[in-house]
Amino acid sequence: MSTLAAGTASARTAGTGQVTLLRTIASEWIKFRTLWSSVLVAAVSVVGMIAIGWVGSYFTNADWAHMRPRELARFDPVVTSLNGYNMAELAVGTLGVLLVTGEYSTGMIRATMAAVPARLPVLWAKLTVYTGVTFVLMTATSFLAFLGGQFLLGSHSTSLSADGVLRVVVATGIYLTLVGVLGVAFGALVRNTAGGIAALFGVLLVLPVIVGVLPSTWQDQIGKYLPSNAGQAALTVKPDPAMLAPWTGMAVFAGYAVVAVVAAAVLLKRRDV
């Protein structure tokens, strides 16, 4: 029996055949941890974020005496050590989409929905598993990237006790978790891997570029409310006055994630498998 089939079968018990949300969550956990692709992409997000942050911090410290005044003026030790979150965002979002579309591409979604006829518990279970895993992994990775990066920055480092630093480190983990939630939602909405990934990163990465070509007054009014811009408002020690307040922006980003999940739930109930 394949890992997907084994996970689906575990949603029922041999004796009663009763389906519960907890058993559905258990089945989704089996699918997640036994699929090599899930483990690989999760590892890429962790290693990539840490490696980029540490390498950038090391070379910044080593090249400090040769840096231009403009580079020194823009230097931020927190940003330098956490700069790998961009790569983690790509990996986390992609994996969120794949957790849903992978079953559609293999046809296993029919077995999953046959085992859980109510359908919505499947979406809640996928979100529960992936949100939990992503939050723990990405928050821990954020702390590791920061602490290792500050060590490598030497005398140019900062500490968690400095104003705004702990907030940025924690917010990075939360931001990446919400990207994962959006990935699952877009996967359920589009039901196609390429389309889901394109839609997700079109919203997160391409939309700000499109708004960036609009007149400056429009940019000021619209730009700060875009999903990625709102969430990233919390990822800087010194908030940009042109953007939303840090936690306000994160709340707006979370609101987008909730809307996407609700839309995915509605369509999951109405569509044929």
C-alpha positions as CSV (number, residue, x, y, z in Angstrom):
1,M,0.0,0.0,0.0
2,S,1.3,3.4,-0.9
3,T,1.9,6.0,1.8
4,L,-1.0,8.1,0.5
5,A,-3.3,5.1,0.6
6,A,-2.0,4.2,4.0
7,G,-2.7,7.7,5.3
8,T,-6.2,7.7,3.8
9,A,-7.0,4.3,5.3
10,S,-6.0,5.5,8.8
11,A,-8.8,8.0,8.7
12,R,-11.1,5.1,9.5
13,T,-10.8,2.5,12.2
14,A,-11.0,-1.2,11.3
15,G,-13.8,-1.8,13.9
16,T,-16.2,1.1,13.4
17,G,-15.2,2.8,10.2
18,Q,-16.0,6.1,12.0
19,V,-14.3,9.2,10.7
20,T,-13.2,11.9,13.1
21,L,-11.2,15.1,12.6
22,L,-8.4,13.7,14.9
23,R,-8.1,10.5,12.7
24,T,-8.1,12.6,9.6
25,I,-5.3,14.8,11.0
26,A,-3.4,11.6,11.9
27,S,-3.8,10.4,8.3
28,E,-2.5,13.7,6.9
29,W,0.5,13.5,9.3
30,I,1.3,10.0,8.0
31,K,1.2,11.4,4.4
32,F,3.4,14.3,5.2
33,R,6.1,12.6,7.1
34,T,6.4,9.6,4.8
35,L,6.5,11.4,1.5
36,W,10.1,12.1,0.5
37,S,9.2,15.2,-1.4
38,S,7.7,16.8,1.7
39,V,10.7,16.1,3.8
40,L,13.1,17.3,1.1
41,V,11.3,20.6,0.5
42,A,11.0,21.2,4.2
43,A,14.7,20.6,4.6
44,V,15.5,22.9,1.7
45,S,13.6,25.7,3.4
46,V,15.5,25.2,6.7
47,V,18.9,24.7,5.3
48,G,18.5,27.4,2.7
49,M,17.4,30.1,5.1
50,I,20.2,29.3,7.6
51,A,22.9,29.0,4.9
52,I,22.0,32.3,3.2
53,G,21.8,34.2,6.5
54,W,25.1,32.7,7.8
55,V,27.1,33.1,4.6
56,G,25.8,36.7,4.2
57,S,26.7,37.5,7.7
58,Y,30.2,36.0,7.4
59,F,31.1,37.9,4.3
60,T,29.6,41.1,5.5
61,N,31.9,41.0,8.6
62,A,34.9,39.9,6.5
63,D,34.4,42.7,3.9
64,W,33.4,45.4,6.4
65,A,36.5,47.6,5.9
66,H,35.9,47.6,2.1
67,M,32.1,48.3,2.1
68,R,30.9,51.5,0.4
69,P,29.3,54.3,2.6
70,R,25.9,53.5,0.9
71,E,26.2,49.9,1.9
72,L,27.1,50.8,5.5
73,A,24.2,53.2,5.7
74,R,21.8,50.5,4.7
75,F,23.3,47.8,6.9
76,D,21.0,46.0,9.3
77,P,22.4,43.1,11.3
78,V,18.9,41.5,11.7
79,V,18.1,41.7,8.0
80,T,21.5,40.3,7.1
81,S,21.1,37.2,9.2
82,L,17.4,36.6,8.2
83,N,17.7,37.4,4.5
84,G,17.3,33.7,3.6
85,Y,13.6,34.0,4.5
86,N,13.0,34.8,0.8
87,M,14.2,31.3,-0.2
88,A,12.2,29.7,2.6
89,E,9.1,31.5,1.4
90,L,9.4,29.9,-2.0
91,A,9.9,26.4,-0.5
92,V,7.2,26.7,2.1
93,G,4.6,28.1,-0.3
94,T,5.4,25.5,-3.0
95,L,5.1,22.6,-0.5
96,G,1.8,24.0,0.7
97,V,0.4,23.9,-2.8
98,L,1.9,20.4,-3.4
99,L,0.2,19.0,-0.2
100,V,-3.1,19.4,-2.0
101,T,-2.4,19.2,-5.7
102,G,-0.2,16.1,-5.3
103,E,-3.3,14.1,-4.5
104,Y,-5.1,15.5,-7.5
105,S,-2.3,14.7,-9.8
106,T,-2.1,11.0,-8.7
107,G,-5.8,10.5,-8.4
108,M,-5.5,9.7,-4.7
109,I,-7.9,12.5,-3.9
110,R,-10.8,10.2,-4.8
111,A,-9.7,7.7,-2.1
112,T,-9.2,10.5,0.4
113,M,-12.7,11.9,-0.2
114,A,-14.2,8.4,-0.2
115,A,-12.7,7.9,3.2
116,V,-13.8,11.3,4.5
117,P,-17.1,12.1,2.6
118,A,-17.6,15.3,4.5
119,R,-14.6,16.7,2.6
120,L,-14.0,19.8,4.8
121,P,-12.2,17.8,7.5
122,V,-9.6,16.9,4.9
123,L,-8.8,20.6,4.3
124,W,-8.8,21.3,8.1
125,A,-6.5,18.4,8.7
126,K,-4.0,19.4,6.0
127,L,-4.0,23.0,7.4
128,T,-3.5,21.8,10.9
129,V,-0.6,19.5,10.1
130,Y,1.1,21.9,7.8
131,T,0.6,25.0,9.9
132,G,1.9,23.2,13.0
133,V,5.0,21.8,11.2
134,T,5.7,25.1,9.4
135,F,5.4,27.3,12.5
136,V,7.7,25.1,14.6
137,L,10.3,24.6,11.8
138,M,10.3,28.2,10.6
139,T,10.3,29.8,14.0
140,A,13.2,27.6,15.1
141,T,15.0,28.3,11.9
142,S,14.5,32.0,12.3
143,F,16.2,31.9,15.7
144,L,19.0,29.7,14.4
145,A,19.6,31.9,11.4
146,F,19.6,35.0,13.6
147,L,21.8,33.7,16.4
148,G,24.4,32.2,14.0
149,G,24.4,35.2,11.9
150,Q,25.0,37.6,14.8
151,F,27.9,35.4,15.9
152,L,29.4,35.6,12.4
153,L,28.9,39.4,12.3
154,G,31.2,39.8,15.2
155,S,31.4,43.4,16.5
156,H,28.7,44.5,14.0
157,S,26.1,42.3,15.6
158,T,23.0,43.0,17.7
159,S,21.1,40.9,20.3
160,L,17.6,39.6,20.9
161,S,17.2,42.1,23.7
162,A,17.6,45.1,21.4
163,D,14.5,47.1,20.5
164,G,12.4,45.4,17.9
165,V,14.7,42.4,17.3
166,L,12.8,39.7,19.0
167,R,9.6,40.9,17.3
168,V,11.3,40.5,13.9
169,V,12.6,37.0,14.6
170,V,9.3,35.7,15.8
171,A,7.4,37.6,13.0
172,T,9.6,35.9,10.4
173,G,8.4,32.5,11.6
174,I,4.7,33.7,11.6
175,Y,5.0,35.2,8.1
176,L,6.4,32.0,6.6
177,T,3.7,30.0,8.4
178,L,1.0,32.2,6.8
179,V,2.7,31.7,3.4
180,G,2.3,28.0,3.9
181,V,-1.4,28.4,4.8
182,L,-1.9,30.4,1.6
183,G,-0.1,27.7,-0.4
184,V,-2.5,25.0,0.9
185,A,-5.5,27.3,0.2
186,F,-4.3,28.1,-3.4
187,G,-3.7,24.4,-4.0
188,A,-7.3,23.6,-3.0
189,L,-8.6,26.5,-5.1
190,V,-6.7,25.7,-8.3
191,R,-6.2,21.9,-7.9
192,N,-3.2,22.0,-10.3
193,T,0.4,22.2,-9.1
194,A,1.8,24.6,-11.7
195,G,-1.3,26.8,-11.6
196,G,-1.4,26.9,-7.8
197,I,2.3,27.9,-7.5
198,A,1.9,30.5,-10.2
199,A,-1.2,32.0,-8.6
200,L,0.4,32.0,-5.1
201,F,3.6,33.7,-6.1
202,G,1.8,35.9,-8.6
203,V,0.0,37.4,-5.6
204,L,3.0,37.5,-3.3
205,L,5.8,38.5,-5.7
206,V,4.4,39.8,-9.0
207,L,1.5,41.9,-7.7
208,P,3.8,44.3,-5.8
209,V,5.9,44.8,-9.0
210,I,2.8,45.6,-11.0
211,V,1.6,48.1,-8.3
212,G,5.1,49.6,-8.3
213,V,4.7,50.9,-11.9
214,L,1.5,52.9,-10.9
215,P,1.7,56.6,-10.0
216,S,3.3,57.2,-6.6
217,T,0.0,58.3,-5.0
218,W,-1.6,55.0,-6.0
219,Q,1.4,53.1,-4.7
220,D,1.1,54.8,-1.3
221,Q,-2.6,54.0,-1.1
222,I,-2.5,50.5,-2.4
223,G,1.0,49.1,-1.9
224,K,0.9,48.8,1.9
225,Y,-2.3,46.6,1.8
226,L,-0.9,44.0,-0.6
227,P,-0.5,40.6,1.1
228,S,3.3,40.3,1.1
229,N,3.9,44.0,1.8
230,A,1.5,43.9,4.7
231,G,3.1,40.8,6.2
232,Q,6.7,42.0,5.7
233,A,5.9,45.2,7.5
234,A,6.8,43.3,10.7
235,L,10.1,42.0,9.4
236,T,12.1,45.2,9.9
237,V,13.4,46.5,13.2
238,K,12.6,50.1,12.2
239,P,9.1,50.1,10.7
240,D,8.7,52.0,7.4
241,P,6.3,54.9,8.0
242,A,4.8,54.4,4.5
243,M,3.8,50.9,5.4
244,L,1.3,49.5,8.0
245,A,2.4,49.1,11.6
246,P,4.2,45.8,12.2
247,W,1.5,43.7,13.8
248,T,-1.3,45.5,12.0
249,G,0.4,44.4,8.7
250,M,0.7,40.8,9.9
251,A,-3.0,40.8,10.9
252,V,-3.9,42.0,7.4
253,F,-1.8,39.3,5.9
254,A,-3.5,36.7,8.2
255,G,-6.8,38.1,7.0
256,Y,-5.9,37.4,3.4
257,A,-5.0,33.8,4.4
258,V,-8.3,33.3,6.1
259,V,-10.2,34.6,3.1
260,A,-8.3,32.2,0.8
261,V,-9.0,29.3,3.2
262,V,-12.7,30.1,3.3
263,A,-12.9,30.3,-0.5
264,A,-11.1,27.0,-0.8
265,A,-13.5,25.4,1.7
266,V,-16.6,26.7,-0.2
267,L,-15.3,25.4,-3.5
268,L,-14.2,22.1,-2.0
269,K,-17.8,21.4,-0.9
270,R,-19.4,22.5,-4.2
271,R,-17.0,20.9,-6.8
272,D,-16.9,17.4,-7.9
273,V,-13.6,15.6,-7.1
